[in-house]
Amino acid sequence: MNKKGTHVEVIISFVIFITFVVFLFVASKPAIIKQEDKTNLLDNLEYKILEKEISADVKVISVTISSVTGNCVNLGNFLEGQDIDGRVVVKNSSGDSVGAHMEGNSFSIDSKDTFFKIYYSEEFDLIADSGATCTPATPNVGLVKNNRYVLEEKVYTSLNKEYEQLKEELGVGGGEKIDFTYGIVLSNGTIIEKEHPELKSNISTSIYVRETPIEYVNKDYEIVQGYLRTTIW
């Protein structure tokens, strides 16, 4: 038996195997790098959309009142004490929205319930002044939460922008040819997304789509679950 020949065959086989592995690595490396680049672009785009376009700080204040003798309650300078203004939405113990108004510098809620959640954001509309006179009451402040949420209304505003304007504001592309679309998937499965017919001719086979879980404030001022849907190519 020629042991020397056997050793040579083993070495040759090993060299062929290593060469094949190196070839596979070199051949696949551009695709790996491209995948990493797209992942980084998606990460960056998601962050900019969420932070610059469709999110806002929302303060939620839980309030109880010991007793109510009329159809509405005047909480005095409650808003000032919470360092907020009249851009609020009020919900009762059943989670239904109830009216609220200002009486001069005093804040009043148009309900005889004894538990409320007051939602404040700089993105909400100011409540109106009213001549209605409500029963004074002392609010007991409970849990106060400050969080950043996607606002459904801001999504519509953002999607109504011209594509090139939105792209420029988000700083997408730079020296590289990048196109994208985005929208949100609502809690009921409805997709809010704007189509850009002018981009269809630019779509390549390398399309990357991601759905990221989010919490958003819907049109009824409920905090619900949904998804941010981002597509890039």
N, C-alpha and C positions, 0 to 999 in steps of 0.2 A: 504493500500500500504506500502510495506516495504522499506522505504527510506534508511535505513542502508545498506540493500542488494544492492540497486541500486548504492550507493556510492562506495561500494567495487568492484562492476563490472566495474565501470568507472576507478577506480584506477588500477585494473588488466589490463584493455584494454590499459591504458596509458603506463603501464610498458612494456607490450608486444610490443607496438608501438616503444617505445624508444629503447628496446632491438633489434628490427628489424633494426632500423636506424643505431645503433652502429655496428651491424653485417655487414650491407652494406658498411659502411665506412671502417671498418677493412679489409673487403674482397677486396675492390677496391683500398686501399692505396698502395699496392705494384705496381699495374699497373700505378697509378698516379706518383709514385716516378720514375718508370722506364721511363715513358714518359718524365718527367722532365730531367732525366739523358741524354736521347737521344737528347733532344732539346739542352741541354748545350753542348753535344759533337758535334752536328751539327754546332752550333754557333762557337765553337772553331776551328773546322776543316775548315769551310768556311773562317774564318779570316786568318788562316795559308796559305791556298791555294792562297787566293788573295794577301796577303802581301809578302809571301816568294817565291811563285812559278810563278805567271802569270801576275803580275802587274808591272808597271814602271812609273816613273815621266815623263810627257810629257809637254814641253813648246811650246805654239803656239803663234807666233808673226805675227801680221798683218802689212804689209809694203806697202806703196804707193810710186810711183816715178812720178814726175811731167811730164817728157817726156823721150822718148827713141828714139834714132836716129839710132841704129843698131839692129842686131839680138840678142844681149845679152848685159847684163849690169853688170858692175863691181861695187860692193858696198863697196869696200875698206876693212877696218878692222871692218866691221859690226859685224861679229861673236864675235870678241874679245870684242866689246862694249856691247854685250848682255851676256857676260860671258859664252859663249858656244863654242864648237869646230865644226868640220865639219861633225858630225853625224846628218845630217839634211835631211829632205825631203821637197821639195818646190812644192806648188800647185798654179796655176794661178787663175784668177778671175772666170773661169768656173769650178773650182774644179778639173782640170786635173793636174796630176803630170808633172812637167817639169824638165829638167836636171839642174844640178848645179855642179860647179867645183871650185877648188882653183887655183889661179894664184899666186904662192908663198904664201904670207900671206893674199892675197886679195880673197874675196868671190865673185863669179860671178854666175849669173843665166842665163841659156840659153833660154831666151824668150824676146820678145819685148812688153810684156804686161806691164801694169802700176800698177797692184795690185797683191800682193802675200801673201800667208800664209806660213810661215816657221815653220816646225815642228821639234823639237829637242828632242832627248832622248839618254841617254847613251847606250841604247839597239840597236840603229840604226847603220847601217854601215857608215863608213867614206866615204865622197865623194872623188873622185880622183883629183889629180893635173892634169892640162892640160896646154898646150902651147898656147891655144886660147887666143886672146886679145880682151877684150870687152870694150864697151864704159863706161867710168866712170859716175856714177850717185849718187845723194845724196838721201838716203832712208829716208822717213818720217815714223817713227814708230807709229803705232796706238795701238790697243788693244793687251795686252800681258796677256796670261792666263797660269797658272801653275796648272795642275791637274794630278791625278794619274789614269791611265787607265789600263785595261786588254789589253795585246797584243796577238793577235791571234797566232803570231809566237811563243811566249813563251808558249802558251798552248800546241802546238805540241811538243816542246822541253820537256816540263814536262811530257806529256803523253808517251813519248818514253823511259822514265826511267823505270828500273825494279821496280816492285811493292814494294818489300821489301826495296829497296833503298829509294823510295819515302815515304814510311810509316815511315822509320827511320828519314828521314830529316824533316818530318812534326811532328814527335813526337807523333804519333797516337798509342793508345793502352795502353802502359805502362803495368801495371799488369793485365789489363782487355783484354779479347779476343774481339777485334774490327776489322772489315774489312770494306772497303769502296771503292767506285769508284767515279769519278767525270768527268765532261766534261762541254762544253758550248753549248748552243743552239744559233746558229747564227741568224742574222737578217732575213735570208730567211727561217728559220725553220730547217736547217740542224743541226744535232747533232754531235759534235766532242767528241767522248768518246772512251776510250780504254777498251776492254773487257779483263777480266782476267779469262780464263777457269779454272785455278787452284783453283779459289775461289768458283766456283759454288757449290761444295760439302759442303761448309761451310755456305751457305745461309740459314738463318732461316726464320720463319714466321714473325718475328718482323723486317720488313724492313721499313726504314724511308727515304723518298725522299723529297727533297726540291729544288725548282727553285727560285733563287733570281735574280732580275733585275740587269744588269750591263751595263756599257758603255765600249766598247772595240774598239781598233784600228785594223781594218781588214788588209788584205794583200795589199789592195790598199791605205792604210794609210788614210782611212775614219773613222771618229768616229761615231759609230752606236750603236744601242741598241741590247742587247741580254740577255741571262740568264746563270747564273752559276747553273749547275745541280749537286747536291750532293746526293749520296746514302750511307747509313750506316746501318750495321746490326751486 
